Structures are given as structure tokens and as C-alpha cells.
Amino acid sequence: MNELKQRIIDYIHHLTIYDYFAISWVGVFFFFVIMMVFLNIKKRTKFAISLFLISLILVAFSPIFIKLYFDKTVRKVEILNQKITKLKFANMLIIKGKLQNQGKIDYQKCRIFTKVVKKDKNKYKNILNNLKPLRKMSILLDKELKKENKESFKIVMKDFDLQDIYDVKISGECY
């Protein structure tokens, strides 16, 4: 829960002009829908109420969709040159790689998230295993990352004594 809280705080503190534009567009859309509701409330009450409820649902979920869309376009990052090494003599997992800015803006800081999930032949079990990873860790890169530039990172998981078949998933999020 603490990780989610930190991600939300980072997102709010690093809003871009794209975020402000999208949020204001949602606000203007909601204002026009409310005006249509008031104009139709006496003539077509059921239509006005359903229009109001649909607009409330859209306004409630639009920040989530805006963030997901901008993470794939404006704030796009890619993890390159992943090298995962399990040290047997020290029970450690070392993950090295590079984070590349493929977005449209420069970033002030980035977070890299790592999950170790149990691998299974059943695809439905894999979905459940993704929801409850065996280990997870995140690091903060508090460096400026310009457009098209790369930054190296290294993650060390200590006391890593898993013998099962596992998969390491790495993702990045920059602001």
C-alpha cells in the first residue's frame, strides 16, 4: 500500500502540460453534460439521470485512463539490456539494465519496479502469480533523464534462495 501511495504522490507532484490539458478537457466535458442534464430533466427524466450517472462514472475513471495512456505515449520508458544473475554462493539476485526515455518530455526522476513471480504452465495460475509475487523491490533514480537518453541501473535482492522456476518482471515509471 505504501508503494501505491508513493506512486500517486509522485504522479501528482510531476504533472505536465499534457496532464493539465487532459484533466481540463474532462472537466469541460463534465460541465457540458451537466448542462444537457439540466436542459432535459423535465422532458426526458430517465435519459437525464442515465446521462448524469454515465458522466459520473467517466469522470471517476478518467484520471486512471489518462495516466495509463500517457505512460504509453508521453512518459514512455523502456528497459534495455536486462541481465539477471543469480549468485549461488551469496544467495543474491542481481539485475542490471538500462532505462531509456522514449517519451516526449524530460524526466526529473524515475522508479524501477522488479517482481519475481513463480512460473507455471497454466496461464490462469500465471495471472494469479503476477498478482502475488514471491519478491518485489523498487529503486529510485533521482537523476534527470533527457529525451532519448539512457540511464544504467542495478538492483540487488539479498537473501534470494528461491529454487523454483521463476520469472523476473521489470518495469519503469518516470516523471
FIDOTOR-140724 format. One line per 5 residues: number of its first residue (from 1); their letters; for each residue x, y, z of C-alpha. Coordinates in Angstrom, 3 decimals, padded with zeros to 6 digits. Layout:
BEGIN
NUM	a	X/Y/Z ~ ...
// end
This chain:
BEGIN
1	mnelk	000.000/000.000/000.000 ~ 002.917/002.296/000.734 ~ 004.227/001.788/-002.813 ~ 000.884/002.796/-004.326 ~ 000.752/005.883/-002.118
6	qriid	004.255/006.901/-003.232 ~ 003.371/006.402/-006.903 ~ 000.277/008.603/-006.563 ~ 002.261/011.336/-004.782 ~ 004.960/011.222/-007.478
11	yihhl	002.329/011.472/-010.202 ~ 000.589/014.450/-008.589 ~ 003.850/016.324/-007.953 ~ 005.061/015.877/-011.531 ~ 002.030/016.759/-013.630
16	tiydy	002.860/018.001/-017.137 ~ 001.043/020.324/-019.506 ~ -000.404/017.206/-021.163 ~ -001.945/016.113/-017.853 ~ -003.432/019.547/-017.191
21	faisw	-004.885/019.681/-020.693 ~ -006.462/016.215/-020.422 ~ -007.899/016.864/-016.950 ~ -009.346/020.213/-018.053 ~ -010.869/018.550/-021.113
26	vgvff	-012.613/016.055/-018.809 ~ -013.843/018.958/-016.649 ~ -015.253/020.816/-019.656 ~ -016.906/017.621/-020.907 ~ -018.493/017.052/-017.486
31	ffvim	-019.736/020.689/-017.404 ~ -021.421/020.312/-020.815 ~ -023.024/017.017/-019.815 ~ -024.398/018.634/-016.640 ~ -025.854/021.440/-018.768
36	mvfln	-027.524/018.838/-021.008 ~ -028.885/017.068/-017.928 ~ -030.467/020.302/-016.654 ~ -031.967/021.025/-020.071 ~ -033.505/017.537/-020.370
41	ikkrt	-034.514/016.831/-016.746 ~ -038.169/017.850/-017.187 ~ -038.787/016.405/-020.655 ~ -036.775/013.167/-020.508 ~ -036.026/012.389/-016.881
46	kfais	-034.728/008.840/-017.354 ~ -032.380/009.962/-020.118 ~ -031.078/012.842/-017.999 ~ -030.460/010.625/-014.962 ~ -028.706/007.943/-017.017
51	lflis	-026.599/010.596/-018.762 ~ -025.626/012.023/-015.378 ~ -024.666/008.585/-013.995 ~ -022.607/007.738/-017.075 ~ -020.787/011.064/-016.847
56	lilva	-020.049/010.468/-013.149 ~ -018.525/007.087/-013.982 ~ -016.442/008.629/-016.771 ~ -015.199/011.427/-014.512 ~ -014.340/008.956/-011.750
61	fspif	-012.294/006.651/-014.011 ~ -010.826/009.191/-016.443 ~ -007.717/010.006/-014.307 ~ -006.763/006.325/-014.370 ~ -007.175/006.071/-018.134
66	iklyf	-005.347/009.372/-018.682 ~ -002.374/008.147/-016.657 ~ -002.285/004.772/-018.430 ~ -002.455/006.425/-021.847 ~ 000.247/008.988/-021.049
71	dktvr	002.510/006.276/-019.595 ~ 002.415/004.593/-023.014 ~ 002.896/007.777/-025.061 ~ 004.149/010.943/-023.329 ~ 006.021/009.280/-020.424
76	kveil	007.109/006.140/-022.262 ~ 010.179/004.329/-020.926 ~ 011.772/001.076/-021.970 ~ 014.059/-001.288/-020.095 ~ 017.025/-002.359/-022.251
81	nqkit	019.958/-004.771/-021.859 ~ 018.457/-006.714/-018.970 ~ 020.935/-009.029/-017.347 ~ 019.677/-011.187/-014.488 ~ 022.250/-013.106/-012.466
86	klkfa	021.558/-015.419/-009.548 ~ 024.571/-015.779/-007.289 ~ 024.524/-019.205/-005.681 ~ 027.352/-018.617/-003.226 ~ 025.781/-015.477/-001.742
91	nmlii	022.026/-016.099/-002.232 ~ 021.579/-012.889/-004.197 ~ 019.806/-011.899/-007.377 ~ 021.452/-009.093/-009.344 ~ 019.520/-007.286/-012.050
96	kgklq	021.301/-004.850/-014.355 ~ 019.911/-002.878/-017.227 ~ 019.373/000.479/-018.832 ~ 016.325/002.700/-018.721 ~ 015.661/004.636/-021.935
101	nqgki	013.465/007.711/-022.212 ~ 011.250/007.220/-025.273 ~ 008.722/009.840/-024.223 ~ 008.089/013.397/-025.332 ~ 009.381/015.113/-022.180
106	dyqkc	012.476/015.140/-019.974 ~ 012.179/013.383/-016.617 ~ 013.318/014.526/-013.178 ~ 013.168/011.100/-011.558 ~ 012.322/007.502/-012.335
111	riftk	011.285/004.435/-010.375 ~ 012.166/000.937/-011.467 ~ 009.953/-001.894/-010.207 ~ 011.025/-005.522/-010.064 ~ 008.795/-008.519/-009.363
116	vvkkd	009.827/-012.132/-009.048 ~ 006.867/-014.348/-009.883 ~ 006.515/-018.101/-009.891 ~ 006.314/-019.501/-013.394 ~ 003.619/-022.067/-014.159
121	knkyk	002.414/-023.940/-017.252 ~ -001.182/-022.914/-016.525 ~ -001.834/-019.396/-017.858 ~ -004.506/-018.695/-015.236 ~ -002.109/-019.556/-012.426
126	nilnn	000.418/-017.205/-014.022 ~ -002.127/-014.389/-013.791 ~ -002.660/-015.146/-010.091 ~ 001.093/-015.391/-009.525 ~ 001.523/-011.922/-011.065
131	lkplr	-000.909/-010.520/-008.513 ~ 001.039/-012.042/-005.615 ~ 004.754/-012.016/-006.471 ~ 007.295/-014.006/-004.469 ~ 009.530/-010.938/-004.077
136	kmsil	009.272/-007.347/-005.193 ~ 011.549/-004.365/-004.981 ~ 011.761/-000.860/-006.379 ~ 014.556/001.661/-006.681 ~ 014.529/005.395/-007.282
141	ldkel	016.734/007.000/-009.910 ~ 016.825/010.624/-008.799 ~ 018.632/011.826/-011.920 ~ 017.427/013.901/-014.831 ~ 016.799/011.793/-017.917
146	kkenk	016.577/013.727/-021.177 ~ 014.654/012.551/-024.246 ~ 016.192/009.513/-025.991 ~ 018.895/009.187/-023.285 ~ 019.646/006.054/-021.266
151	esfki	020.491/005.547/-017.611 ~ 022.023/002.401/-016.135 ~ 020.601/000.764/-013.026 ~ 021.414/-002.134/-010.738 ~ 019.067/-003.906/-008.346
156	vmkdf	020.340/-006.352/-005.741 ~ 017.923/-008.669/-003.947 ~ 019.571/-010.154/-000.875 ~ 018.587/-013.440/000.789 ~ 017.307/-014.767/-002.531
161	dlqdi	017.153/-018.527/-002.074 ~ 014.347/-019.491/-004.460 ~ 014.945/-022.790/-006.217 ~ 011.649/-022.906/-008.130 ~ 011.205/-021.832/-011.708
166	ydvki	010.556/-018.101/-011.572 ~ 010.284/-015.144/-013.899 ~ 011.644/-011.650/-013.239 ~ 009.494/-008.768/-014.474 ~ 010.995/-005.280/-014.661
171	sgecy	009.108/-002.071/-015.384 ~ 009.862/001.627/-015.151 ~ 007.876/004.746/-014.435 ~ 009.272/008.244/-014.884 ~ 008.110/011.775/-014.060
// end
